[in-house]
């Protein structure tokens, strides 16, 4: 069901779809879809609008935090010993994706 945008209206003629496209995110083999609609609304109840706005913002924030990359390192401290000027010193570390 990841290729659908579902909506419901008491008066379907009050909803017009302007666009439908998929995201090109490379974090999964699933490509999320998005759509833009124009919706005719008779009355706006400001308290309900504010409540819905806050709910949407919380969901977007949660999604953003869940999609942040997470990495693990095979060591926390890196000890290069004594390093002298113009002398190359390397130390291998292993970085893994933990999501």
Secondary structure, DSSP 8 states (H G I E B T S, - for coil): -TT------SSGGGEEEEEEEE----SSSS--EEEEEEE--S---HHHHHHHHHHHHHHHHHHHHHTS--EEES-S-----S--TT--------EEE--
